[in-house]
């Protein structure tokens, strides 16, 4: 391969990696990964019907609390 092509590929891959790192850090700072309850609820509820029922119960509690 030509050295120019390798340099271009290296530059493009470094820029793409830097953009990915910036996007990841932005996601961390903005709270994109702060959903701690999602996985715990997924472990406790086995089926889609149980998750829908839990969602309905949560909505009822929120409406009754207001």
C-alpha positions as CSV (number, residue, x, y, z in Angstrom):
1,X,0.0,0.0,0.0
2,X,1.1,3.5,-0.6
3,X,2.2,5.5,2.5
4,X,-0.2,8.3,1.7
5,X,-3.2,5.9,1.8
6,X,-2.1,4.5,5.1
7,X,-1.6,8.0,6.5
8,X,-5.2,9.0,5.4
9,X,-6.6,5.8,6.9
10,X,-4.8,6.4,10.2
11,X,-5.9,10.0,10.3
12,X,-9.6,9.2,9.6
13,X,-9.6,6.4,12.2
14,X,-8.1,8.6,14.8
15,X,-10.7,11.3,14.1
16,X,-13.5,8.8,14.3
17,X,-12.2,7.4,17.6
18,X,-11.9,10.9,19.0
19,X,-15.5,11.6,18.0
20,X,-16.7,8.4,19.6
21,X,-14.9,9.2,22.8
22,X,-16.4,12.7,22.8
23,X,-19.9,11.3,22.3
24,X,-19.4,8.8,25.1
25,X,-18.1,11.5,27.5
26,X,-21.0,13.7,26.6
27,X,-23.4,10.9,27.3
28,X,-21.9,10.3,30.7
29,X,-22.1,14.0,31.7
30,X,-25.7,14.4,30.5
31,X,-26.9,11.3,32.4
32,X,-27.6,9.0,29.6
33,X,-26.4,6.0,31.6
34,X,-28.0,6.8,34.9
35,X,-31.0,4.4,34.6
36,X,-30.2,2.1,37.5
37,X,-33.7,0.7,37.9
38,X,-34.0,-0.6,34.3
39,X,-31.9,-3.7,34.9
40,X,-33.2,-4.4,38.3
41,X,-36.8,-4.3,37.1
42,X,-35.8,-6.5,34.2
43,X,-34.5,-9.1,36.6
44,X,-37.6,-9.1,38.8
45,X,-40.2,-9.2,36.0
46,X,-40.0,-12.2,33.7
47,X,-42.6,-11.5,31.1
48,X,-43.9,-8.6,29.0
49,X,-47.3,-8.9,30.7
50,X,-45.8,-8.5,34.2
51,X,-43.8,-5.4,33.0
52,X,-47.0,-3.9,31.5
53,X,-48.8,-4.5,34.8
54,X,-46.0,-2.9,36.8
55,X,-46.1,0.1,34.5
56,X,-49.9,0.5,35.0
57,X,-49.5,0.2,38.7
58,X,-46.8,2.9,38.7
59,X,-49.0,5.2,36.7
60,X,-51.9,4.6,39.1
61,X,-49.7,5.5,42.1
62,X,-48.5,8.7,40.4
63,X,-52.0,9.8,39.6
64,X,-53.3,9.0,43.1
65,X,-50.4,10.8,44.7
66,X,-51.0,14.1,42.9
